[in-house]
């Protein structure tokens, strides 16, 4: 795998079904490599397909090769995206080449959007094109193994059992000197952002997922390396088209200049600049003029499919953007119980970006929580929980929001670090749901996490079971946050999802989620269809349970029957907001759209498949539940539509060459990029001033009751006090040099104090802090619970002004 200075190799023989690596954020990366497939499984001297060699990577990686100093076979990834309005079709081509002298099996575990509908998988070897079929997962695995054991080439694409945003691609029996191109296609909807842009995200970072104790075994072995060591290249291009002009395209990655293809600027192309470093997901933000209008797209059925089936009938996709009456919105009272759940697992100590000045995830989460806490309305209730291997809370139960309770909470939030171990969110959620709700204070749950959990479906199912008692708003912190978890929490909890990858768009995202949380729940939602005689409708989406002002709601429906004279249909959505009944109606043409392919059908199939999978999950928890019936429906729908599911896989076998591939085959795990783990970073700033006589940090939770040796004033004038984060995770210390004349004061036998900072017993709370890098956060941190500021020296400094004069300090209130 790597040429490394300090390495270790552990060989172990384990059965495949039990070989689930449980990642610990503080341990070295582990790469799993299997032995030869031609030998008998289970032989410890000659391991087969169900035997693994675990190789730990310590540091000082010098190049990407296998543990036998052989190259990884994936050479490049080419991604082409076509965006039509708010739907994206993505085609990824993975180019493999075997430069070894023996046949290879290349296994690549990689991320995809959690709501993507994977609808095509094919392989090209030389001039031969092999298109994969969707089959029941176990049958596909058996067919793949049989093909390899008989010397044939085979290709397998599987979705993770536990998280729909992780896929595994196996390229089997690639002969020496041969190349193969794998084509993968999926379609996905684009989410509306707080600034009204549409967000497309190409996941490029796959961080190891933590598998909690006692959870279901469903992990996928992930081979991850630091982004700088990824051995293959990425090219990315996007073509955007819409009935409305494209006003601008933005990205978190360097782009080549945007090219408009017509004078109306309704079509545009853009490319990722060369040299992508794989240190972040590729995010593309698309802005249309006069955007977010209700639309409807009718797509004709597949000519070869049987009428009356999902693929044989037309399907309509409705995009609704509810607009609530302004008079109603302005008269709403602000109240609620706001419960914040903060991830404090070890992986939250990872930097947001691979850059020198990058903030850690836990730091970004604290900033996000700061904005929310400072923006809560007076008189509401709140509490703050945090979790890792265990969970904690600031108050025994939710308390009324006031200046006193806010300051008490903020004081404790400032000391929260990534020091609670693994990512076990399930128990924390169970405890929150066990707490009684406060009458007339609707519960709003805000979750902040990097999403590195292995039991995604268990977590989202728990949220769904408790959705009647709360709404859940989720924040994915950092690169590689699991879209399946973050979007799943919000979807099942009737809330809204946000992804925070930097401070540039944090404020509008936070305020948007808070605005949605303060909006009373929309109730009595109903959808009424008005279609011509002879045409009936079958709604494929789950019933709408949540509506937010200006946010898109999608409905997929199958249209059955014919009426040659029919030209138009309509749908009316009725709902009740704070006792005020409202309705939105949309008229749409029944004429199928041109050149839409089967995009809408595949998205509709994906929607129905996910709904059935959730139903199957619920039946697992009910004794005697008829699981086979639901699973059978999912398999049939997946095979019919060509869209992957938990219970199916894509399988392709090259049966055309007729030549047997000779020689033993070896397995090569293709790595995915991950954010560098804190445990692998060098421990910097772990020093202290000799004048102090001892270190100011320890392995405990904080600088508790630090005792300093008596020091001469001359020593103090030159000393540098290094303030380390409590858990010793962060790489950089905060240095504080006392001003000349600042003395270490001691009175008799009392603990010494540092002038201006009080007792050392309170140093954990009183340590000097650098102001937040973001001026807005610096200003917000000084705001009082009532929304006002005290005109003091701290505010003057934040505003870049000098305070003059004396007397009573005035205040002013923000609007």
N, C-alpha and C positions, 0 to 999 in steps of 0.2 A: 504493500500500500504506500508506504512512505519511506524515504531514506531519512532516518532520524538519529539524532545524537543519543538521546535518552529514550529508549523504548522498552516495551516488555511484550511478550507474547504468551498468551494463556491458551492452551489447547484443551478442549473439553468435548466429550461426545454426549450429545443430548438429542432427544427425539424432537422432530420438527414441531409437533403439536404443542410441546412444552417449552420450546426455545423462544421465549418472548423476553427480549431484553427490556428491562425497566430502567429508563434513563434517570439519572440523578443529576441535577443541574450543577452539582459541585464536583462531579467525577470527570475524568478524562473521557473524551469521545471514544466510543467503541464502534468498530467496524466489523461487520459479520461477513465471513467468507466461508462458503461451503466447499466440501471436497469433491472428488470426482463422482460423476453420476453413473459411471459404468460399473462401480463396485457394489457389493452388497450393502444395503443400508444397515447402519448400526455397528459396523466394524470399526473399533477404535483405532486400529492400525491403518486402515484404509477407508476413511469416512466417505459416506455416500451423500445423496441429496438431502437427507434429513439430519446431517451432522454439520456442526459449525466450528470454525476456528475463530476465536475472538481475539482481535488484536487491538490493544489499547494505544492510543496516540497521546504522547505526553506533550512535547513541544519541539521547537527547532526543526520544523518540517522543511525539507529541502527540495521537494519535488513530488509530483503525484505519480507514483508507481505502485504496483501491488507489493505484497509482502515478499514475493519472489522476484522483485525488481523488474516487473513486466508492466507494460503500459495499459492504461484504462482505454477501452475500445470506443467510447462515445467521443466524437470529434467536434460536432457542432450542433446547435439547435437554431432552427429558422422559424420565426413566428410571423404569420400574416393575419391581420385582424381586419374584418370588414364590419363597420358599425353602420347600421341603418336605424336612424332615430334613436331609440333607447335599447336596441338589441344588438349584441355583438356575436359574430361568427368567427371562431378562432381556428386556424389551421397551423399546427406545429409539425415540423419535419425534423426528425432526429437522425443524424447521419452517423453510422457506425462503421468501423474498419478494424479488422483483425490483423494486426501486424506480428502476431506470435506464430509459432510453428505448430500449434495444436488447436483443435476446435475450442470455441469459447461459448459460454452461456453468460450473457451480460444482463444484470438485474439492476434496474433503475427505479428507485422509490422517489416520487416527486409530488409536489403540491399542485392542485387545481382549485379554482373557485368552488366553494362548497355547494353552490346552487347551479353548477354547470350541468348541462345535459350532454354527456359524451355520446356522440352518435356515429362516429366513423373511426375505423382502425384498419390500417393496411400496411403491407410491407412490399418493398421493391428490391429484389436481388438480381442484379444484372438487368436484363430486359423483362424479367418475370414479375408481374404484379399479383399479389395475393391479398384478397380482401377478407377480413375477418368476419366471423359470424358471432352473434350473441347466443350463448348457451348457458344453461344452469351451471353455477360456479364449480361444483364438484365434478360434474361431467367434463367441463372445460379443462380442469386440472388433470384429470385422468387422461384425456386426449393429448394434452401437452406432454405429459410424462411418457405415454406410449410412443409418441412420435420421436422423442429424443432417444429413447431406449432402442428404437428400431433404426436409428441413424438418419432420421429425417430432420429438416428444419421446422421449427415451430415458434409461434409468437403468442404471448399471453398478456392480456391487460386486465387487471383486477382493481376493483374499488375496495378500500379498507372496510372491514366489518364494523369498526367502531367510529370511524370519522370519514364522511363522504368527501372531504377535501384532500385525501391522500390516495394516490394510485401507485400500483406496482406494475412495471413493464418488464417482461422477461423476453430476451432475444436468445433463442436456443439454437445450438449447433451452427455457429457462424464459422465456416471453415477457414483455415489459414490463408491470409492474403485476400480474403473476400470482403466486400462492402455491402451494407444494407441500409436502406432509407425507410424509416418508419414514419407513417403519416397518421396523425391524431387530430381529430376534429371535434369541437364542442361548441355549443351555443349558450349564451348567458344573458340575463337582463342586467341593465346598468342602474345603479342606485343613484337617487337624487341627493346631492350634497346641500349643506346649509347655504352655500352661495349660489344655489340653483344650477350648478354644474352637474354633469353626469360622470360618474366615476367608473372607469374600467381598470381592473387590476390584474396584471399577469404575475401570479405568485412565482418568485424566483428563489425565495429563502424558505427552507424547511428546517425548523428547529426541532430538536428531539422532544417527544411528548412524554410527560410523566404518567406512569401507570399507577394509580392509587392502589393501596393495599386492599385486597378483597374484591376488587372490581373484576368485571368479566375479562377473560383473556381474549384480546382482539387486536393486539398491537402488531404493527408492521415493523420489521427490522429496517432501520434507517441508517444509511451510510452518509455521514455529514462531515464536511471539512470547512475550515475557515474560508471565507469568500475569496481571499487572495490566491487560494490554491486550487480553485476549480479549473480543471484541465481543458474544458471545452468552451467554445465561443457562443455568443448569442447575437443574432440579428433580429430586429423587430421593426415591422412597418405596419401602418394602419391607414385605412381608407375610410373616410367618414362621409356619409350622405344623409340628407334629410330634406323634407319639403320646405324647411325653414333655413335661412342662411346660418352658416357656421361662423360665430363671432370670434372664437379663439380656441386654441388647443394648448394645454399646459401639461407639464409632467414634472415629477420629482427627479427625473433623470435627464441628462443632456439630450436635446433633440436637434436634428437638422432643421433648417427653416421650413415652415409650413408652405405647401404648394396648393393653391386653389385651382380647381380644374374647370371652372366656368365663371362667367361674369357675375352670376347671382351669388357666388360663394356658398352654394349649397352642397358642394362636394370639395373635399380636401384630402390631401395625403400628407403623412409625416413619417419620419424614420428616426429610430433611436441612433444617436451618435455612436460612432465606433468606439470600442474599448470599454464596454459595460463591465463593471467590476464585481457584479453579483453580490453586492453588499446591501441590496435593498430590492423589494418588489418593484416591478415597473408599473407605475401609476400614470394613467392618462385621463385628464379631465377635459371634458367636451362641453362647450358652451354654445347653445343655439340662441338666436334672436327670437323673441316672442315664444319662449319655450313653455313646456308644461301645459299644453292644451289637451283636453280629453281627446282621445283617438280610438279608432277601432280598425282592426285589420282582419279581413276574412281571407283564409287560405284554402285553396281547393285541395281535396283529398288526393291520395296517391292513386293513379290510374289502375295499377295492378292490384290494389287492395280491395277487399270485399266491402261493398256498401253496407252501412250499418255498424262498421267497426270504427275505432278511433282514427286509424290511418286512411280509411276509405271515405269518410265523410269530411265535409268542410269543417274547419275549426276557426273560431273567432277569438281574438285577443283584445280585450278592452283595457285601456289605460285611463283610469279615472283620477282626477285631481280635485277633490272636494274643496269648495270655497264656502266657509261658514259666514253667516251674516255678521257684518262688522259690529252692529249694535249688540248682538249677543256676545261676541268675543270681548268687547270692551267692558261689559257689565259683569263679567265673571269674577267671583271672589277667589283669591289665592289661598289655598290651604292644602293640607296633605301631611302624610308621614313619609319622610325621605330617609331611606335606609341605604347606606353606602357600604359596599363590600370591596375591599382592597386586597389585591394579590400581593403577598409578601414572601413568595417562594424565592428560592435562590436564583432562579433564572431572571427575576426582575432586576438583578444587579447588572445585567448585560447592557452595554451602551445602546442607545437608540440607533446610532449609525457607527460605522467603522471609521471614525474621524477623531482627531486629537481632542477636540473640545466638546465631544458628544455627551449629552446628558444621559443618565441611566434611565431605564424604564421606570424604576420606582420613583425617581425624581420627577419624571413626566407625569406619573400617576398622582403624585402629591400636588403638582401644579394644577392638574385638572380638577382634583378634589377641592383645592383652594378656591378656584373660580366658582365652583358650585356652592360651596359653603357660604361664600361672601354674597351670593345672589339669592339665597333663600328668603322667602317672605317672612316677616315677623309674625309670630303666632302659630307657625306650623310646628311640626315635631320632627326630630331627626335622631339618628344614631349611626355610629360608624363601626363596622366589623372589619377584621382583617384575617387572612387565612394563609396557611402553608400546610405543614403536616398536621397542624392543629389550628384552632381559630380563637380569636380574642374579640372583645368588644370594649368600647370606651365607657358606655353607660350600661347598667344592668338592663334597662329598657329605654325606649325612646323618650326623649325629654323635649320640652318646649324650647323653641329656638329663641335665644335672647343674646345680648352682648356677653353675658357671663358664660352661658353654655357654649357659645361659639368660640370664645377665647380658650376655654378649657379644652375643647375638641382640637382646635388648631395647635395648641401647645403639644398635644400628644401626637398629632399627625406629623409634625415636624420631626419627631423622633422615630417615625416608622421607617424601617429599613427592610432589606430583602434577607431576613434572618429567621424565617419560620420553616425552612426546609422545603418539602415537596409541594406540588400543586394539587391539594386535596380540597376542592371547592364543594364537593357534594355534602359533606357533613355540616359545613357552615351554612349552606342553603337550607338544609333540613332544620337546623336550629332557628333560623330566621322565620321559616314558615310555621314553626311551632309556637311562635309568639302571637298573642292575641292582637288583632287589629284595633286601632283606636277609632271609636265611633266618629263619624263625620270627618275623618281624616284619611282619605284614600291613600293606600300604601303605594309608594313608588320606589322600586329597587334599582339602584345604580351599581353596576359591576365593572370593576377596572381590573383587567388581566391581560397577560401576554398570550393567553390561550394555549399554553403548552400542557394540555391535559390529554390523556389517552382514552378517557371514558366519556367522550363528547355526547354520545347518544343517551347515556344514563343521566347526564346533567340536564340536557335539554328536555328530556322526558319528565324529569322532576319539576322543572319550571312550568311545563304545560299542565301538569296535574294540579298546580296551585295557581293557575292563571286567573281564576275567578276572584282571587283575593288581592291581586296586585298587578302592576305593570312593571315590566323589566326593561331597563335601558342599559345597553352594554357598550363598553369602550375597549377596543382592541389596542393595546399599548405596544408600540415597537414594530420593527420589520418582522414579517413571518407570522404575525398573529393569526391563529386559526380562524378562517372565515366561516367554517362550519359551526364553530362554537359561538363566535361573536354574533353572527347573523341568526343562528338558531336560538340563542337566549332571547333576543329581541322579538323574533317572530313568534316563538311559543309563548312569550310573556306579554304580547300585545304592546310592545314598546318600539324602540328605535335603536339602530346600531350605528356606531361611529368608530372610525379607525384613526388613531392618533400616532403619526409617525414623525412628528416634529412640532415646533411651536407656531409654525406659520399659519395654520388654519385651526388651531386649537380653540381659540375664543369663540368664533361663530359656531363651531360644532357643539361646544359645551352649552352655549346659550340656546341653540336650537333644541337640544334634548331637554333642557330645563323648561323651555317654553311648551314643549309637547307634554311634559310631565304635569305642568300646571293647568293644562287644558283638561276640563272634566272629560271623563270617559264618554264616548259616543255610544248610545244604547239603541236598542230596537232597530238594528240595521236589517234592511230587507232589500232584495233585488227582484224587480219585476220585469219580465221580458214581454215585449209586444212584437210578435212575428206573424208574417202572412200565413194564411190557412195552408195546411199541408206541411209546414216546417215546424219541427219540435226542437227543443233545446235540452241538452244534458250538461249541467255545470260540472266541470272537472276540478276546479279549484275548491279548496276548503272554504267554508262560509266566512265572509268578512266579519271580523270581530273588532277591528281597530280602524279608526279613521283619524288622520291628523290634518290640520290646515295646510294646504299646499303640498301634501305628500302623495306620491303615486300609489294607487291601489290597482292591482291587476286581477282580471277575471278571465279564465280560459273556459270555453264552452264548445261542445260538439253540436253541430247543426245537422239534423237528420230529416230526410224527406226532400221533396222538390215542389216548386211552384214556378213555372216558366215566366209568369207575369210579375213575380215578386221582385221588387227593386230595393226595398228598404226595410229595416227593422229598427227597433229602439229598445233601450234598457233604462229603467229608472231606479235609482238607489235612494231609498228613504231611510231616515235616521232621526234620532232625537238627541239634541245637545242642550243640557241644562234646562230641560223642560220645554224647549222650543223645537217643534217638529220642522224638519227641512227635507228637501229633496233635490237631487241633481239628475237630469235626464240627458241621454246621449243618443242621437239618431245616427245610424250607420248604413252604408251601402252593403247589400248582400253580394255584390259582384266581387269575385275573388281577386286579390291583388296579383299583379304580374311579377314574375321573376322572384317570388319569395321562397321558392323551393319548398322544403318541408320544415322550415325553421319554427314556425308557430306550432306545428304538430309535435315537434320534438320537445319544445318547452312545455307544452300541455302534458305530454306523456311524462316528462320529468316531474311536473307538479303532482300528477296523480300517483306516480310511483312513490314519491316521498311521503305522500299522505297515507298510502297503504303500508309503507314500511313503519311509519309511526304507529299505525293501528296494530301491526304485527308485534311491535315492541310492547305495546300495552297488553296484548293478549298473553305474552310471555309471563307477565306478572300476575295473571289471573289463573288460578289453579284450574286445570282442565280446559283452558282456552284452546280453541281450534286453530292452532298456528298454521297447519298445513294448508288450509283453505286460503288464507291471506297470502302466504308465500307463493302458492300456485298462481294466484292472480297476478302477483308482481312479476313472476317469471314469464308468464304468457304475454303480459303487456310489454315487458322489456324486449323479448324476442320479436314480437310483432312490430314494435316501433324502432328497434335498433338502438335503444338508449340503455346505457348501463344501469345497474342497480346493485344493491348489497348482495343479492342472491344470484347474480349472473356475472359473466365475464366475456370479454372478446377473445376468441381463439382463431388462429390461422395456422394452417399446416401446408408446407410446400410439398405437394405430392407429385409435381410435374417433372422434376429432374430425373427421377428414377435411379439416381446414384446415391449409394449409401455413404455417409460421412464416416471416415475411418479414424480410429484413434480415440484415446480417452479424452473426455471433455472437461474443462475446468471452468469454474465460475468466477466472474469478475463483477464486483459490486460497483456501480457507477455512483460517485458521490454527489450529493446536493449541497449547495452552500448553506451555511448557518451563520448566525451572529456569533462572534467569538465569545466563549463562555468565560465568566469571571474566574473560574477555577483554573483556567489555562493561561490567564494573563500573569505577567510578572508582578510581583508584589513591590510596588514602588511607594515611596514616601513613608516607609516603615522605620523612620529614624526619629530621634528626638535630640533636643539640645543638651549637651553634656552638663550645662550649667544647672539644669533642673534636677540632676541626680538620678532620674529614673524616667522610664517611658510614660507618656500620658495616655497610652491606649492599652487595652487588655482584651482578652477574648470574651469578656462578658458583654452584656447587652448595651452598656453605656459607660461613660467615664464616671463610675460611681465612687464617690467619696475619695477622689484622688488626693494623695498626700504628697506634698512636695518638700524636698530638702530646703533648708534655709539657704537663700542665695544672696550674694552681695549685690548691691545696686548696680555695680559696673557690669556684672554678669547679665542682669536683666536688661540692661540697655542694649545689649547686642544679641539677646536670645531670640530665637524664632520658635514660636509655639505651633506645633503641627497638630491640627485637629483632624483626627481620622474618623471616618464614618464608623458607627457603632459595631457593625458586623465585619469590618475589615475587608469589605468586598471591593469598594471603589479604588481606583488606581491612583487618584490624585488627592492629596491632603489640602486642607485650607490653612494657609499659613497666616499667623497673626504676629506682628512685631509690636510690642508695647511701645508707646511713645516715650521719649526721654523723660525721666522723672517718675514714670509709673512704677510703683514699688510693690513688691510682695509684702503685704501687711499682715502682721500677726499680733494678736493681743493675748499675752499670757499663754495659757495652755490651749486656747481655742484653735480650731483649724485655721490655717493661714488663708488669707483672701487676696485676690488680685484686685487692685484698685479699679473701681468702676464696674466690677462684675459680681461682687458679693461673695458668698461662701463658695468654696470649692465643692461642697456637697451638692450644690445646685448647678455645677458647671455643665452638666449634660443639657440643661435647659437654657443656660445663659451664655453658651459659647458664641463667640462672634461669628456672624454669618455674612458671606458675600451677598449682595442684593441679587435678586433673580436677574438673569440675563435679559429677559423680556421686560421692557419698561412698563407694559401693561400689567404684568404680574406683580411688579414692584409696587405699582400704584394700588392695585386691588388688595394687596396684602395689608395695606394701611387703612382700608375701609372698615368702618364700624358696621355692626349687624343691622343698624337702622338705615344704612345707605349713605351716611355722612362721613366726612373726614375732619380730623382735628388739624387746624392750621399750625403745625409745629415744625420743628427742624427736620424731622424725618420726611414729612410731606414736601417741604421746600427742597430737600435734597433730591427727592424723587422727581420733582418738576424742574430740577436744575436751577433753583433759585436760592438766594441767601436770605435767611430769616433775620429781620431787624426789629429792634424795639422790644418791649416787654409787655407786661400786663397779662390779663387773662387771655387764654388761647381761644380764638373764635373757631367756629366750625362752619363748613358748608356742605350742602347735600347734593349728591349726584342725582341727575334726573333719570 
